[in-house]
Amino acid sequence: MKEQPNLGYINQLSGGDKSFEEKLISIIKNEFPEEKAVYYKNIKSNNFIEASENVHKLKHKISILGLEKSYELATQFENSLRDHKNTLEKEFDEILQSITAYLATL
C-alpha cells in the first residue's frame, strides 16, 4: 500500500491549536503549487541543480504531511539530481500528485 499524506504531524505540532493547524495548512496549500511548478519547469529544462534545490524545498512539505518513505525517496532524488541523473523522477512525480490530490481535499 502506498503512503498517504496526513495531518498527524501537524496535529502533533499544534497540540490541538486549531488556528495554528489552519495557518500551517494554508501556508502549505499556497506554497506547494508554486514550488511544484518551479520544480517542473526546471526538470523539463534539464536544470538538474536548480531542480535538486526545488526538491529540497518540497521535502519540507513532504515531511510535514507525514510521508516518511516519500521523504527518503525525495532525499535520494535530490542527491541524484546533483549528479545530473533523474532516475527517480517518475516516483517523485507520484509523490507530488498524491500531495496535490490530498491538498485539494483540505
N, C-alpha and C positions, 0 to 999 in steps of 0.2 A: 504494500500500500504506500502511495506517495504521501509525503509530508504535506500537511495543510497549514496555511497561515492561521494564526490565532492571536488572541489578545491576552494570553496568560501572563506574558512578561510585563505588558503594560499594566495589567491589573495588579501584579505583584509590586511594580514600581510605585503605583499610585496609592497603595494602601487604602483603597476604597474611595479615594477622592475623585468623584465623577467628573468634575470640571477639569481636573488635570488630565484624566483619560481622554476626554473630548478634545482638549487642546492638542495633546500629542497625536491623536488620530488625525486631527485636522491638518497638522503640520505634515504628517506622512502623506496624506491624500493630496496635498498641494505640491510637495517636493518630488514625490515618486514619479509622476508622469513626466515632469521636466527632466529629471536625472535620467530616466529611461530613454527619452527622446534624444538627448545628447549622446548617450551610450550608443544607440542605434546609428546615429549619424557618423560617429567615429568608427564603429565596427564596419559599416558599409564602405567607408573611405579607406579602410585598412590602416587607420591611425591607431596602431596597437597600444602605444604608450599612453595616449590620451584615453583610450578605451579601458585600459587597466586602472587608470585613475577613476574613471566613471564607475567601474565595478567596485572599487574600494569604497566609494561613497554609497553605492547601493547596498553594500554588505551591511551597513548600519541598519537600514530598513529591514533587511532580511533577518538580522539578529533580533531586532525589536519585535518582529512578528513571529518569533518563536521557531524559526526554521533552522534548527541546528545543523542538520545534514546539508541543507542548501548553503548554509554559511561556509561550511568546509569546502564544498564544491566551488563556491564563488572565490574562495581564497586560492584554490588550485588554478582556477581560470585566470584570476588576476595575475598570478605568477607566470602562467604560460603565455599570457599576452605580452608580458615584459620580455619574453624570449621570442616574440613575434610569431607565436603559434596560437591559433584559435580553435583548438581541438575540442574544447568543451562548450563551444558556442551554442549548440543545439540544446544541451542540458540547461545552460544558464538561461536561455530564452524561455524554456518551460517554466523555470522558477519565476521569471518576470511575468509571464502570462498568468500563472497561478496567483501571484500577488495582485495583479491588475483586476482579475475576476473577483478576488476576495474584497478588495477595497471598494468595489462597486456595490457590495452588499452592506457596507457600513453606513 
